Amino acid sequence: MTSHTPAGSEPARPWQVLPGFHISSAATARTLPEQPATVLCLRRRPPQPGDYPATWAAPPATDIRHLPLPYWDETALPRLHQAVHTVQHSPHPVLAHCLLGLDRAGLLALAVLIARGDTPDQALARYTDRGVRLPDGQAMNLLTRYAHTLTERR
């Protein structure tokens, strides 16, 4: 994978990765322009009351799932596959978030792009257009491993 290192800080708003799939920080999750059908909370801490707008609990209720994505441990690769599968098979719209919307959410966004057919370099180019830094080195190493597993399956 080509290395890109854009300057930038925490995202100011959710990023539409693909139609019907956004990523965000925990703070900007509630600014999504439409109520998501599914929310994937990728943080270690489970979702808490008040994390999301109260309207998301009213019918049709948003399916809020806690799927921690610790990209730094041995559960990382199977959890990343599970998260990508969830995005691919959840009703749209889907929102995935972590604390800052960079490392875990960014990793998932890149993995979804690669799973749908982008090359790793194409996925990275889309991500860098966001104007924020790339996920950290451990997350990028996991992305490389993920891309290799997809190549082996094809």
Stockholm file with secondary structure:
# STOCKHOLM 1.0

chainA/1-154         MTSHTPAGSEPARPWQVLPGFHISSAATARTLPEQPATVLCLRRRPPQPGDYPATWAAPPATDIRHLPLPYWDETALPRLHQAVHTVQHSPHPVLAHCLLGLDRAGLLALAVLIARGDTPDQALARYTDRGVRLPDGQAMNLLTRYAHTLTERR
#=GR chainA/1-154 SS CCCCCCCCCSCSSCEEEETTEEEECTTTGGGCSSCCSEEEECSSSCCCTTSSCGGGGSSSCCEEEECCCCTTSTTHHHHHHHHHHHHHHSCSCEEEECSSSSSHHHHHHHHHHHHTTCCHHHHHHHHHTTCSCCCCHHHHHHHHHHHHHHHHHC
#=GC SS_cons         CCCCCCCCCSCSSCEEEETTEEEECTTTGGGCSSCCSEEEECSSSCCCTTSSCGGGGSSSCCEEEECCCCTTSTTHHHHHHHHHHHHHHSCSCEEEECSSSSSHHHHHHHHHHHHTTCCHHHHHHHHHTTCSCCCCHHHHHHHHHHHHHHHHHC
//
